């Protein structure tokens, strides 16, 4: 695979865009501190994990209460 302009249209495009300025993302400073972002993501994950565990415990507790309070009747038939 060759690199560079091969025909007349490609040469015109190279000439047109040769002086265009583009954003150099390597030289840009991020507006978000990556350490703080990862810390915030970790906090959110911990909160979600704790909420899930509490939800499971509440579900188990409600199930146990409902099972204890249930009154079973014998069906004739």
PLY file of the C-alpha trace (Angstrom):
ply
format ascii 1.0
element vertex 77
property float x
property float y
property float z
element edge 76
property int vertex1
property int vertex2
end_header
0.00 0.00 0.00
1.52 3.28 -1.11
1.46 6.42 0.97
0.88 9.77 -0.67
-1.14 11.28 -3.48
-1.43 8.99 -6.49
-3.62 10.95 -8.89
-4.52 14.55 -9.69
-7.49 14.73 -7.27
-5.42 13.35 -4.39
-2.68 15.92 -5.12
-5.25 18.75 -5.05
-6.64 17.49 -1.74
-3.13 17.30 -0.26
-2.48 20.90 -1.36
-5.82 22.09 0.04
-5.44 20.49 3.46
-1.67 20.87 3.88
-1.98 24.08 5.89
-5.12 23.19 7.85
-4.81 23.27 11.62
-6.20 20.37 13.64
-6.58 19.77 17.34
-3.57 18.01 18.76
-5.10 15.93 21.53
-1.74 14.83 22.85
-0.80 18.40 23.72
-4.16 19.26 25.32
-4.59 19.20 29.05
-7.65 17.32 30.26
-10.24 19.36 32.12
-11.05 16.33 34.28
-8.54 14.95 36.72
-8.37 11.21 35.93
-7.60 10.25 39.54
-10.66 12.10 40.84
-12.80 10.59 38.07
-11.69 7.05 38.94
-12.26 7.75 42.63
-15.79 8.99 41.91
-16.52 5.95 39.75
-15.25 3.69 42.54
-17.51 5.46 45.05
-20.55 5.01 42.79
-19.74 1.32 42.34
-19.42 0.84 46.10
-22.75 2.58 46.72
-24.49 0.45 44.10
-22.97 -2.73 45.55
-24.15 -1.76 49.06
-27.64 -0.88 47.80
-27.88 -4.27 46.07
-26.81 -6.08 49.23
-29.35 -4.13 51.31
-32.04 -4.90 48.76
-31.24 -8.61 48.95
-31.32 -8.57 52.76
-34.64 -6.70 52.76
-36.08 -9.16 50.26
-34.97 -12.13 52.40
-36.35 -10.52 55.56
-39.72 -9.78 53.94
-39.88 -13.33 52.61
-39.20 -14.72 56.10
-41.81 -12.46 57.70
-44.44 -13.38 55.11
-43.65 -17.10 55.48
-43.94 -16.89 59.27
-47.21 -14.96 59.13
-48.79 -17.21 56.53
-51.73 -19.27 57.64
-52.18 -22.46 55.73
-55.54 -24.17 55.50
-56.17 -27.73 54.60
-58.36 -28.18 51.53
-60.94 -30.85 51.52
-61.17 -32.72 48.36
0 1
1 2
2 3
3 4
4 5
5 6
6 7
7 8
8 9
9 10
10 11
11 12
12 13
13 14
14 15
15 16
16 17
17 18
18 19
19 20
20 21
21 22
22 23
23 24
24 25
25 26
26 27
27 28
28 29
29 30
30 31
31 32
32 33
33 34
34 35
35 36
36 37
37 38
38 39
39 40
40 41
41 42
42 43
43 44
44 45
45 46
46 47
47 48
48 49
49 50
50 51
51 52
52 53
53 54
54 55
55 56
56 57
57 58
58 59
59 60
60 61
61 62
62 63
63 64
64 65
65 66
66 67
67 68
68 69
69 70
70 71
71 72
72 73
73 74
74 75
75 76
